[in-house]
């Protein structure tokens, strides 16, 4: 097992999260990835942030019901008020220690103030 650090989110894929074919719905994965990226953005910006774009997303393999899915987020770039965050989703079957990358995406976030206007991301 590769050590990727601590995931920003870890969840179990449930039957309610499936598409008509019985695989976990891509929209569910995207929502979880957005939550993980948002968590990383809020930590870095020390406050509220908003998703402004999903710059790229690739689905490699399906996630199955019962899989544990871990979402890892890394900040790639910080601008004055924006951040680019790469997120990877890795699955682990309930009966195995083996993991595999299932999805990866790049999100853009903007730090916002109480009036939902862009604000500067702190430098440290």
C-alpha positions in Angstrom: 0.0 0.0 0.0 1.4 3.4 -1.0 1.4 6.1 1.7 -0.3 9.2 0.3 -0.7 10.9 3.7 -4.0 11.4 5.4 -7.1 11.6 3.2 -9.2 14.7 3.3 -12.3 12.5 3.2 -12.9 8.7 3.5 -16.4 7.2 2.8 -18.0 3.9 2.1 -19.9 3.6 -1.2 -23.5 2.6 -0.5 -26.3 1.2 -2.7 -28.1 4.5 -2.8 -25.1 5.9 -4.6 -25.3 3.6 -7.7 -26.3 4.3 -11.3 -28.8 2.0 -13.1 -25.9 -0.4 -13.9 -25.1 -0.9 -10.3 -21.8 0.9 -10.2 -21.3 4.0 -8.1 -22.6 7.1 -9.8 -19.9 9.4 -11.3 -21.8 12.4 -9.9 -21.5 11.0 -6.4 -17.7 10.6 -6.8 -17.5 14.2 -8.2 -19.4 15.6 -5.2 -17.1 13.8 -2.8 -14.1 15.1 -4.6 -15.5 18.6 -4.5 -15.9 18.2 -0.7 -12.3 17.0 -0.3 -11.0 19.9 -2.5 -13.2 22.4 -0.6 -11.7 21.1 2.7 -8.2 21.6 1.4 -9.1 25.1 0.0 -10.7 26.2 3.3 -7.7 25.1 5.3 -5.3 26.9 3.0 -7.4 30.1 2.7 -8.4 30.0 6.4 -12.0 30.5 5.6 -14.8 30.1 3.2 -14.1 29.2 -0.5 -16.2 28.5 -3.5 -15.7 26.0 -6.4 -15.5 28.0 -9.7 -14.4 25.2 -12.1 -13.6 21.6 -12.5 -10.7 21.9 -15.0 -10.4 18.2 -15.7 -11.7 14.9 -14.5 -10.9 11.3 -15.5 -12.7 8.2 -14.4 -10.2 5.2 -14.5 -12.2 2.3 -13.0 -15.6 1.8 -11.4 -16.2 2.1 -7.7 -18.4 -0.8 -6.3 -20.9 -0.8 -3.5 -19.2 -1.4 -0.2 -15.8 0.0 -1.4 -14.0 2.3 1.0 -13.1 5.4 -1.0 -10.4 7.8 0.1 -10.0 11.3 -1.3 -6.6 13.0 -1.3 -6.3 16.7 -2.2 -3.1 18.6 -3.0 -2.9 22.3 -3.6 -1.0 22.8 -6.9 -1.2 26.6 -7.3 -2.2 29.6 -5.2 -3.0 32.9 -6.8 -4.2 36.1 -5.2 -7.7 34.8 -4.4 -7.7 31.5 -6.3 -6.3 28.0 -5.8 -5.9 25.0 -8.1 -6.4 21.7 -6.3 -5.7 18.2 -7.6 -7.9 15.4 -6.0 -7.4 11.7 -6.4 -9.9 9.1 -5.3 -8.7 5.6 -4.3 -10.8 2.6 -3.7 -10.2 -0.4 -1.3 -12.5 -3.4 -1.4 -13.9 -4.4 2.0 -12.0 -7.6 2.0 -8.6 -6.5 0.8 -5.8 -4.1 1.6 -5.1 -3.5 -2.1 -6.0 0.0 -3.3 -6.4 1.4 -6.8 -6.9 4.9 -8.1 -10.4 5.3 -9.6 -10.7 9.0 -10.4 -8.6 12.1 -10.5 -9.6 15.7 -11.1 -8.4 19.3 -10.9 -10.6 21.9 -9.3 -10.4 25.7 -9.1 -11.5 27.5 -5.9 -11.8 31.2 -4.9 -11.5 32.4 -1.4 -14.6 34.5 -0.5 -15.6 36.8 2.3 -18.9 37.1 4.2 -20.6 38.8 1.3 -19.4 36.1 -1.1 -16.9 38.3 -2.8 -13.4 37.2 -3.7 -10.8 37.9 -1.0 -7.0 37.4 -0.8 -5.6 34.0 0.2 -3.3 34.5 3.1 0.4 34.1 2.1 1.3 31.8 5.0 
